[in-house]
Amino acid sequence: MHTENGFDYDVAVVGGGPAGLTSALYTTRLGLDTIVIDRGGGRAAMMRETHNVIGIGEEISGNELLQTAREQIQGYGAEYQRGLVEDVTPLGDDVDDGYRVSTGEESYDVCRVVLAMGFTDSRPEPPLPPTGRGLHYCLHCDAYMFVDNPVYVMGTGDAAAYVAMIMLNYTDDVDLLTRGEEPEWSDDTATMLEHHPVDVVTAEITGMNKGKNGWLESFEFDDGQVRAYSGGFPMYGSDYHDDIVDSLDLERDDDGAVAVDEHGQTSVAGVYAVGDLTPGHNQIPVAMGEGANAGIAIHKELRAFPRSLEEIEAQGSVTDADVPSISSTLRSTAVDHESNAGAADDQSKTAADD
């Protein structure tokens, strides 16, 4: 596409979680030279099992899911690099001037940028059970695990109180742990709590007990209580990975998420944001959908054909020498890929000959 016009890549994806990798999957398979720069880690990498991703078994860990995805996009011709992007800088005043993406050690000039850095869940102070073994951050993913089990919710704000009441849809044994802090939820929320069978435990946690399988069994409190739990949800907010967001002065909503249009484009033309960095449900299938949506939108922006009437008037007709527009590197990779229709024909001929 544009890599033969002075750009290193058509697209740079910053972040290698499900949203970023799906963006790269679509841009690459739609013929755009793409690089993913990923510092590693992330919320998906913490998952011991994968929930709510259709077709993916729960025995698949987050790391296994991401590794398979990385291998998949590389197989289609995307480049994947480990690194921390420190800066994204416009190369001019026009969107088609592109952007420079810098890691401190390297820099790349690209046409479009996809931000997929996500956020980090704020963790309460220990003692805490292991993540995925009694400490959980996604109610939509994990509430099913706790049907008819004793559950805690940690926090002092409205969000914690609401999650505690929501968990009553799954179990009749829900405690709201303020851990020695004063509640900060509103008067209306306090009234709602009074009319729901949620126990508010104000004592601080002093100890924790786990079973032989590593799962949480109970917390000990400074008032002498020992209360049994199978698991629960800390509700202390999240910290966006937003240095680049701030440097580009992207618009954000009241909760700090990056504002985007229906295609994932931010307030700065040519810069997209997907996944947990944006408003909405923090779910892998949602993140994948946002990544696909942004990838398709970028393809439509950057594809060479069809030429519009204005472009034909300025540049002339499309000739045989102009097509295909896919770069020579991606073209070669696509032709050799096992999914290529020509490769399938060759395989069929070979099988027939045998």
N, C-alpha and C positions, 0 to 999 in steps of 0.2 A: 504494500500500500504506500506508505509515506516514508519508509525507512531508507529508500533510495534518494530521498530529497533532503538529506542532512540530519535526519533523526536517527537515534540509536534504536528506538522501538516505537511502535505505534502507541502502545499502552503500557503504563507502569501501574502495577497493583501493589499497594503498600499494606501488607498484612496477609498472613497465610492461614486464616481460619476458613470455615465453610463458605462464608460470603465472598471473601477475596479469591479463594481457589475456584469457586463457581464462576465468578466474573472472568477469570483467566481462561477457564475451560471454554466459555462461550466466545470470547474475543479471539482466542487462538483458532478454534474450529471454524470461525467465521472469517478467517484469513488475515488476522491482525497480528503482527509480531508483538509479543507480550513478554514482559518480565515481571515476576513476583519477587518482592523483597520482603522477607519475613524475619522478624527478630526471634521467633520461636515462642513457645509457651502459649498462653491464651486459655480462655475458659473451656474451649472444646478439648484441649489437650489434657485437662484435669479429669475428664470423665472416665470413670472406671468401666462403665457400661454405657451403651448408646441407647437412648429411649426416644420414641416418637419420630423415628426416621424410617419411613416405610421401606421395606425390603432389606433393611439392615438389622441383623440379629442383635439382641441385647448383650451377647457375649463379646461383641466388638467394642474395644476401648476407643476413647477419643483419639489417642495417638495412632492406633491402627487405622482408623477412619481417615485421619489427615495424611498419613503416609501413603495410603492407597490413592488418595486424591492427588498428592504431589506427583506420584509416579504416573498417574493418568495424564495430567496436563503436560508433563515433560515428554511423554510418549507422543503427544500431538504436536509438539514443537515449541511449547512455552519454555522460557528459562526460569529457573527457581534459584534464588540466592538467599543465604542466611545473612542478615545484616540489619542494622538499625537506620532507618531513614531519618536524617536530622533536619532536612529542609526540602521544601518544594517551592520553587520560585518561577513566576511567569517569565518567559523569554521575550515578551513584548506586550503591547497593549491589546492585540487582537488574539482571539482564542486560537486561531490557526498558527500563531507564532509558537505555541507549545509551552512546555514546562521543563525545567531542569530539576531532576530528582537527585539529591545528594545524600550519600551515606557517611560522609566524612573521609572515606578512603577513595570512593569512586563517585562519579556523577554521570547521569544519563539524560539526554535530551529526548523528550517524548511528546507525542501529540495530545494524549489524554491521560488523566490520572484517576485511579480509583482508590479511595481511602477506605481501609477495612481494618483499622487498628483495634476497634472494640473498646472494652473497658475492663477494669478489674473490680471484682466485688470487694467491698470493704469487710475485712474479717474482724470479728470481735476478739477480745483478749482470751488467751487460753485460761483454763483447760478446755480443750475442744477435741472431739473425735476426728478421725481422718475424713477428708472430703470423700463423699460417696459411701461412707460407712457410718452414717449418723449425722453428718454435716452436709447439707444440701442447699443449693442456691436457686433452684428452679422448681417452683411449685407445679407449673404445667407439666414438667417432665417427670416429677418424682412423687406427686401426691398419691398416685395409684399404688405406690409401694407401701403406703402406710394405712391402707384401709384396715380398720379395726385394730390399730396399733396406737400405743400412747405416743404423742407427738408434742414437741416444744416449738415455740417460735420465740426468737430473741429480738429485743428492740424496745424502744420507748416511744416511737412515733406512730402516726396514723397508719402507715404502711404495715407495720408489724401487727397492729391491732386488727386490721382488715384481713391479713393473711391468717391470723389465728381463727377468726370467725369463718373464713373460707374453708379452713381445714375441717370444720364441723360437717362439711358435706361428705367427708370420708371416714371420720372416726368420732366417737363420743368422748374422747380423752385427749383434750388439748390444753396445754399450759402456755401462758404468755410470760416469759422471763425478762424482767427488767434489769436483773443483775445489779441490784443495789442503787440503780439510778432512778430519778424521779420521772414518772411518765410525762411525755410531752404531747400526747395525742389531744385532740380537741375535745371540748365539752360534749359535742354531738357524738363523737366516737366513744367517749366514756359512757354515755347513756346507752348506746348500742351494745357495748360490752356487758353492761349490767343485765341486759335482756338476752344474752347468749351464755350457754354453759361453758365459759372459758375461765379457768383458774389463773388469776394474775399472781405470780410468785415474785416478790420484791427482793428476796434474799440473794446474795451473791453466790456464785458457784465457787466452791473450793476444791472439788475433786471430781473425778470421772472414773467410771468402771466400764470395761469392755469385756465382751465375751471372747471365747477362744477363736472365733472367726474374725475378730477385729472390729466387730460392730459395737456401737454404743449400747450399753445396757442401762446405765443410770448416771445421774449427776448427784453429787453431794453439795449441800448448801451450808452457809455459815451459821444458820440457825439450827443445825443438827439434822435437818431433813435429808432423806435420800429418796429421790423420786425417779421412777423407772421411765425410760424413753427408748423407743426404737430408732428415733431420729428426729430431725427438725430443720428449721430454716432460720438463719440469721438475717435480719432485715436492718442493715446499717448503711444502705446506699451503695453507690458505685463511683469509681474514679475513672473518668474518660481519659484515654490516651490522646490528648488534645493539643500537644505542642504545635503540630502542623496546622491543626484547625485554627488555632489562635494566630499563627503567623500569616495565614491566608485571609484572616478576618472573615471566616465563614459565618453566616447567620445560624443561630441556634435557637432552640425552643426554651421554654421556661425551665425544663428539667435538665438542660445542658446538652441534649442530643442535637446533632447537626441537622438542620432543616434541609429537606430535599423535595424535588418535584416528583411527579408520578413515574419518572424514569430513573430517579436516583441522582439527578444532577443537583449540585449545591448552588448557593447564591453566586458562585464564581463559575462562569462558563468554562466547560472543559474539565472541571473537577467533579467527580462523582463520589458519593459516600454510600456504603452498604453495611448491612449487618448491625451489630450491637451499637455502633456509633450513631445510628439513626433512630428516630422515634418508632415505637411499635413493640411487638412481642419479641423478646430475646430468645428465639427458638431456631434450631438448626434448619428446619425446613423453610422457615420464613427468611432466614439469612440466605439460603440457597436461592430462593425465589428472587430476592432483591439483587443478588449477584447476577443471575441470569438476565433479569430485566435491564440492568445497567449494561451488561455485555452486549445485548442486542441493540440498545440505544446507541452505544458507541459505534458499533458496526454500521448502523444506518447513517451516522454522521460522517464516517471516514471512508466508506466504500466508494470506489471510483465510478462505478456504473450502476444505473444508467446515468449518462450525462444529461443534464437539463438542456432545454432549448437555448438558454443563455450561455451555458458552457459549450454547446456545440457551435454557437455563433463565434465564441471567443477562441476555442481550441480546435474546431473542426470535427469531422466525423471520427468515430472510434474505428481504428484500423486493426487488422489482424496482428500487427506488431505491438499493439497496446494491451492485448489480452493474453492470458489472464493477468489480473493486477496483483495477485498474491505474490509475495516475495519469493525469490528463488529458493531461499532456505526452507520456508514453510512448504513451498510447492514440492520440494524433494522429499521432505518428511511425510507429507500427506500421501504422496504416490506410493511410498514404501510402507505406509501403515497397514496393518492387517485388516482394517475396516474399509480400505479403499476398494471401490467397485472393481477396478482393474485387477487388483491383487486377488480379489475373490474369483474373478474369471480365470486368472492364472492357476489358482488352486484347484478350481473345478476341472480345468484342462489336465492338470497334472494327475488328479485323482482318476479322471477318465482314462488317461494313458496307462495308469498303473493297472 
